[in-house]
Amino acid sequence: MISLIVDRITNPQFMLALLVAVAAAATVLTIAIPLTEGQSLQKRMKNVASERDRIRARERERLNRQSDKVSLRQEPKAYMRRIVEQFKLGDWLGTETAKKQLAMAGYRGPQAEVAFLFFRMASPIGLFLFAAFYIFVVNDFGLAPMMKIGVIIAAAYLGIKAPEIFLSNQISKRQASMRQAFPDALDLLLICVEAGMSIEHAFRKVSTEIGGQSVALAEEFALCTAELSYLTDRRIAYENLTMRTGLESVKSVSTALIQAERYGTPVGTALRTLAQESRDQRMNMAEKKAASLPPKLTVPMIVFFLPVLFVIIMVPALTQVFKWQ
């Protein structure tokens, strides 16, 4: 038995056939696994949203039982605040664009702004020192002195851009989640408005129902409900909702609600039209992605699929040729 196994392992044809079989099995699994997943992701998202609601309710009860006053606002770290105030980072690193990006990424309050300013200063310094230590002490890769300096400067520049790249990625993920669930939220909002609810109650009801699909959109609707309750000008609440989301569909809805507040136009008709346009836009985006799929698959098919097919087709013929020789 051992000699047979050794003979099989040392046989090139057997090893080549084994590799081809493994590659074919991996290809079949890659294609079949996404088809068997089903709606497990949606179920997990609903479970996460319900679990988050239970945790929030439990924490509220715990806070209500405490005798002393507890603030739910998270305060910045002491060392971060001290460094930011000492070097006055808000004057030369803090910009209005960065504040808007923090709000769009879901980071609110002074803690987020202080942490962003701190990492905006600390990340280039840290990457600069790490690159200098690695290049001059650990391994210089045989680079010239000017190349070493260039690598260190590039590391520092990467550290400057790292917080902005992180915010951009968070904004993209958040907007994708809200864009996916916004047509359903508009339908729910339309149903609530036509049922006779005020716009505040409608936003509150939709925020509780849409959390299973998009937690970010539920948070924005809940925050807009709070702003509608205490702001003197309701237009500011709608504009803040547009600014925090950064979506054109939300901007259209906010504009329609502002016009309804100012001129008394019916809200239901505008919401119905905007919901249909939002669904059409989502369908167009899906069709656009589907149309761009064949060009994207061209290179992977040439690199991974065609060699396997050539091996499967040519190996039996070559085996017969070498056998007769």
N, C-alpha and C positions, 0 to 999 in steps of 0.2 A: 504493500500500500504506500509506504514512504517513497519507495523508488518510483512508483507511478506518479505521485504528487510532484517529486523532483523533476521527473521527465516532462510533466505538463508545464511546470513553471519555466523550465529552460527551453521549451518549445516556442519559437517566435510566432508561429502561426496561431497557436492557442492563446498566447498573451494578446496578440492583436485582435483576435475574435472576442476575447474577454473585454478588452477596452471598448470595442464597438458596441458590445451588449450593454455595458455600463452607460455609455453615452446615449444609446437609444432609450434605455430605461429612464435616465435623467430627463431626457426630452419629453417623454410621455408623462412623467410626474409633473414637470413644469407646466405642461398644458392642462393636466387634469386637476391639479390641486385647486386652482382658482374656481373651477366649476363646481367643486364640492363644498366650498365654504358657506354658500347660502347667505343668510342674513345674520350671521353670527356677530358681525361688527355692529350692526344696528341694535341688536339685543344687548350687547355689552355697553353701548353708549347709553341706552335707556337705564340699564342697571346702575351705571356710574352716576347718571343724573339723579335717580331716585335715592341712591346711597348718599349723594352730596346733600340732598334735601333733608334726609334724616340726620346727618351730621350737623347741619346748620340748626335744625330744630333742637337737637340735643344741646348744642353749645349755647343757644339762646336761653334755654331753660336753666342751664348752669350759671350763666351770667345773671339771670334774673334772681337766682337764689342767693347770690353773693350780697353781702350787706354794703360793702364799699362800692364806690362808683368806678366802673371799669370802662376804659375807652377802647372801642373796636378799631380805631385808626392805628395802623402800625407806624411806629416812630422809626426814623432812620437810626442806623447804628451810630454809636457815639464816636468811634474813631473815624468813620466816614464823614460825619457831619463836621468834626473838628478839622479834618484835612481840607474839606471843601471850603469851609469858612476861613481857614488860615491862609490858603493860597488864592481865595476869591475866584474859584473856578467858575462860578456862575456868571461872572462878568465877561470872561473870554472863551469859555467852552459851552456855556448854556445859551441856546438859541431857541427862538420860537418854533422853528421847524422841528428841533429835537423834542420839544414839549408836545407838539402835535403827534409826532411819531410814537412817543410813549403812550399817549392816550389811545391811539389807533391800535397799538400792540396790547392794550389791556392793562398797562401799568399806570396806576393813578396814585396821587398823593405825594407828599414830600419825600417819602422813603424811596420811591422809584426815581425821582429826579436826582436826589443826592447820590444814589447808587450809580446812576448813569454817568454823572459827572466824575465820580471817583474812579470808575473803571475806564472812563475815557482818558484819564491821566495815567492810571496805573498800568494799563495794558501795553501802551507803547514803551514805557520805561522797563517793564518786566521783560517783554520780548527783546528789547535792545540789549539788556544785560545778559539774558540767556544766550542770545546769538553771539555776543562778544565772548562770553565764557566758552561756548562750544567751539567757536572758530579758532580762538587763540590758545585754548588750553587743551581741549579734548581732541579735536580732529580738524585740521585746516583743509583737508581734501586736496592739498597741493595747489591752492589758489594763490594768485599774486596778491600783494598787499592792497592794491586798489580794488580787486575783486572782493576781498574780505570786507573792506569798508562798505562796498556796495551791498553785500549780503546783509550786513548789520543795519544799514539804512533801510533796506527793503523790509527787514523784520520789524523795525520801528514803525514804518508806514503801515504795515499789516496790523500792528497793534492799534494804530489810530483808527483804522477803518473797521476793526473787528466789532466794536459795539454797534456801529451803524449797520453792518451786515447782519448782526444778530437781530436788531430791531426790524430790519427789512424782511427777514425770514419769518419772524413772529407775526408781522402784519400780513404777509401773504397767506400764512396758514389760517389766521383769524378771518380774513376776508373770504377765503375759499369756503370756510365753514358757514359763514353768514350768507354768502351768495347762494349756497346750496339749499338753505332752509328758508330763504326770504319769500319765495312765492307761496309756500304753505303758510307762512306767518301772515302774509297779506290776505289770504283767503280767510284765515281765522279772524283777522282784524275786521274784515268786511262783514263776516257773520255777526260779530259782536256789535258792530255799529248799526247794522240793519235790525238787530234785535232790540235796539233802544238804549244800549249802553253809552255812557259818555266816553270820550276818547281816553281819559285817564283809566277808567275801569277796563276799557278794551285793551289798552297796552298792558295793564297788570294781568289780565286773564291770559293774553297771548304769551306773556313772559313765563307764566307757569306751565303752559302747555307745550311750548316750542323747545323747552330745555332738553328733551330727549333727542332732538335732531341737532341743535346747535346751542351749546352752553353760552358761547360768546354773544349770540343774538339775544338770548334770554336776558343776559346781564345788561345789555344795552337798552332793551325795552324797559327793564325794571328801573334803570337809572333815569331814563327819559320820563317814566311815570313819577319818580320822585321830584324831578325838576319841574314838571308840569304842576306839581302840587305847591311848590314854595316860591317859584320864580314869578316876578310881577308881570313879565312879558312872556307869553307862551311861545312866541316866535323864537326866542333865544333857546328854548329847550329843543325845538325842532332843528335849529341850526347846529346846536351842540351834538345832536344825534348824527347829523350828516358828517360833521367834522370827525367824530370818534370812529365811525365806520369806514368812511372814505369810499363808499359805493355809490355809483350813479343811480341805481334803482332806489336806494334809500333817499338820495337827494331829491328824486322826483316825487316820492311820497311826502317828504317834508315840505316841498314847495306846494304840493296840492293841499296839505293840511294848513299851511300858512295862508293860502288864498281862501280856503274855506273859513278860517277864523276872521279874515279881514273883510271879505265880500259876502259871506253867507252862502256860498255855493254848496251844493249837496256833496257830502263826503263819499257816500256809497258809490256813486257813479264813477268818481275819480279813482277810488280804490279798486273797483272792478276792472277798469281799463288798465290800470298799472299792474294788477296781478296777472292779467293776460299777457301784457308786454314782458313782464319779468319771466313768465314761463316760456314765452317764445325766445327770449334771449338765452335762457338756460338750454333750451333745445338746440339753438344755433351753435352754442359753445360745444355741446356734445357732438353735433354733426361735424364741427370743425376739427375736434380731436379725432373723431373717427376717420375723417378724410386725410388727416396727417399721419395716420398710423402706417399705411403701406410704405411711404418713403422712409420712415424711421426703422421699419423692419428689414429694409433692404440690406444694410451692412451686417446686422447680426445673422441674417440668413446666409449671406455669402461667407462670413467668417466661421460660423459654427455648424450650420446645417449641411451646406454643400460638401465640405470635406467628409463628413460622416456618410453622406449618400455615395460619394465616390468610393470610399473604402468598402462599403457594403456591396456595391456593384462590381468593383474591380477585384476584390480579394478572391472570390471563387474562381474567376477566370484566370487570374495569375497563379492560383494554386494548381489548377489543371495544367497550365502551361509548364510550370516547373516540375510537375509530376511526370509529364511525358518526356521531359528532357532528361 
